[in-house]
Amino acid sequence: QARLLGGIFTRDDDDDDYGAVDELPPDSLITLVQPELPTLSRLWLAALKDYALLTLPAEFASQLPPDGGAFYTPETIDTARLHYRNSWTPILHAVALWLNSTGFNACETTEDASAATPPQKHATPIMLNPASETPPSTKTLQEINKDRMYLILGVSIQFLCSPRPEEPVEHVMSCLQAVHTLLDSSCARSHIAEDQLLGVELLSVLHRLLLTCNPPSVQLLVTEVVQQIIRAAQDHLQEKRNTLSKKYLLYRCPD
């Protein structure tokens, strides 16, 4: 017997029962997931933070939380590192889809974060910089979104900079699709246009990937992401020009 999403669609050994159901409605999955997105999104972000910490170079090992992360303990760190290596890209893509759909308007409250954190980890805040003494609840939505952007783009750039030779192409594609989905949002494009160093670094990594990764599907997706970064820079430049034009008109015609 096979089950999809807790029994919404079941298949018994009887072929007649299986043939009675052709397919689920196109919107059935999102209908089921939608109510759980606030919790799921926080768990996804916590998992990405775990992955970011676990992929730090050895010289930054001191930055690892002494009590472990959201979903691993110091005793299980090696097993968790291997698991995250094989499963982080779908999580990244899910976070990008969620942020794109919410328009970066989702703000995490302390109560919600506590509810979405595994019980054994409630006492340990999950932060990329454990030395920081700023409580997460005091951050503005803009600061929270900046942290999310740096987290997503940081792990993406680190991975795309030098993917392992044995890395499945699907992982590279999923990472690129996540960045592409993220940059579909005007908020994300605005962020990357304002942070020029981040944009240049991402372009450099994409250029290297274009030269070293042969599958046409990867190269096509790389060019699409590059187009989004260029569009972000153009939109940002046009916005600056419009602002200067308005200021000039107000200066020339104050009344």
N, C-alpha and C positions, 0 to 999 in steps of 0.2 A: 504494500500500500504506500502510495506517495502522497504527501500533503503539501499544499502551497499556502503559506500564510495562515497557519493554524486551522486548516480544515475548510477554508473557503472553497477550495477545489480539491476533491479527493478522487483517487483512482484506486479501485480494487482490482483484484485479479480478473474480474469479469470484464471481458472486452466490450460487452454490450454497455455496461455502465460507463466505461471510458469514452465510448463513441457517442454517448448521449450529450456530452458537453464538448463543444467545439473549442471555444476560447473564452477567456474572461473579457468583460467590457474594457475598452482602452483606458478608462479612467478609474478602474477598480482599485489598482494599487495605490494611486495617490489619494483616493478616498480613504483607504485604510491607514495610510501613513500620516496624512495631514494632521490629525489630532495629536499625534505623538512627536511632531517635529520640534517643538520647544525643548523637549527632553532629549530627543535624538541628536539635535544639533549641538547641544552642550557636551554630550558624550563623544560625538565626533571630534569636536575641538579638543577635548581632553585627550583623546587618543592621538591626535596630531601633535599635541604638546609632548606627550610621551615619546612619540617617534622622533621629534626634533631633539629631545634630550638624549635619546639612546644613540643617535647618529653623530653626536658631538665627537670631535677628535679626542684622542687619549689625553692630550694636554689640558683639556677642559673638563676632565672627569670630576674635578672638585665642584663643578656647578650642578652635578646631579643631586637631587634631593636625597638626604640621608635615609629617609623612610620609604623611598620608592616613589612611583608616580601614581597616576589614577588607576591603572590596571596592571601594575606589576610591583613587586617588592624587591629589596636588594637580593634576596635569595633566588628570585626567578628572572633576574635581569637578562641573563644570556638567552633563556628560552623566549622571553618577551621580545628581545631584539630580533631574533630570527623570525618570530611570528609577524612582527610589524613590517619587517623587510618584504614579506610576501603579501601583505594585505593593506598597506597604507594608501596605495593609489586610489582604490575605490572610495575610501573614506575621504580623501582629498577632493575627489570629484563630487561627492555628496555634499560636502561643506560648500564648495563653490556654487553648486546648484541652489542650495538653500540661501546663501547670501544674495545670489542673483535674483531669486524670487522675492526676497523680502526687501530688496533695495537697501540693504545695510541699515534697516530701521529697527532691528531686533536688539533690545538691550537686556542684558542678563542681570537679574536681581540676585541678592545674596541668598534668599530663600530658594529660588529656582536652582541656583548652582549647587546648593546643598542637597536638594532633592535629586539632582541628576548625578551626583557623585556617589560611587560605591560606598556603603556604610563604613567599611573599615578605613576609608580614607577621609572621612569627614573632618578629622582634626588637622589634616595637612593640606593647606591651600596649594592649588596647582598653578605654578607660575613658571614662565621661562627663566625668570631671574629671581631665584629664591632669596637673594640678598636684598631685594627691594622691600621697603617697609610701607609702601603705599597700598592700602587695602583695595582690592578690586572694585568694591562697591563705590569708592569715591571717584572713579574714573567717569569722564563724560562719554557720551555715545561716540563722539568723534575719536576719542582716545582708544576706546574699545575697538572701533573699526580699524584704526591704525595698527593695533596689536594683531588683529585678525589678518590684515593684509600682509604684515611682515612675517607672520607665521606661515601663511600659505605660500607666499612668494619665496620665503627663505628656504623652506624644505624643497620647493620645486627647483629653485636655482641650484641648490646643493646637489640634487639628484641629477638634473639635466647636464650639469657641468661635467660630470664624468661617470656616466652609467657604466656599470660593470659589463664586461663582454658577454657574460652569461645572462644578463638581464633580459627578461622577455620583452619583445617589442610591445606587447600589450600594456606593460607598465609605463613605457615611454609615451605611448599614445594616450593612456588614461591621464597621465600627468599633464601633457599638453592640452588635452581636452578640458581639464580642470582650469588651467590658466586661461584658455580661450573663453570658457564659460564665465569666469570671474570678470574678465575684461569686457564682457557684454554689458556690464553694469556701468553706468556713467560715473557712479561714485568711485569705483575701482579705477577707471580711466583717469579720473581727476587726481586720485592719489598718486598714481604712477607718473603722471605728467608733472606734478608738483615736486616729486622726489626724483630729480634728474639722474642722480647717481644710481638709483635703483633701476630706472629705465634703461640706462646705458649698460649696466651689468647684465640685465636680462637679455638685451639685444646681443651682447657679446657671447653669452652662453648659447643663445639660439643660433647664432652664426656658426659657432663651433659644431653644434649638433647637426646643422644643415650640411656641413662638410664631411662629417664622420659617420652619419647614420644614413644608410642607403635606401631603405624602403621608401618608395614614392609617397605612400600614405603619411609617413612621418614628415617628409620634406614639405608636403602640401600643407599639413597642419602647422608646421613651423612658420611658413610664409603667411598663413592666416593670422597667427598670433602677432607676427611682426607688423602686419597691416593694422592690427588693433592698437599697438603701441604708437605707431605713426599717427593714427587717427586721434589718439589721446593727446599727443603733443600738438597736433594741429588745432584741435578744439581748445586746448589750453591757451595757445597763442592767440587764437581769434577772440577768446574771452578777454584776454589782456588788452587787445587792441580796442575792443568795444568799450572797456572800462576807461581807457585813456581818451577815447573819442568823447565819451560823455563828460569826463572831467574837463576836456578842452572846450566843449560847448558851454559848460557851466561857467568856465572862466571868461569866455568871450561874451557870453550873453547871460550875466548873472540874474537878470530879471526874467 
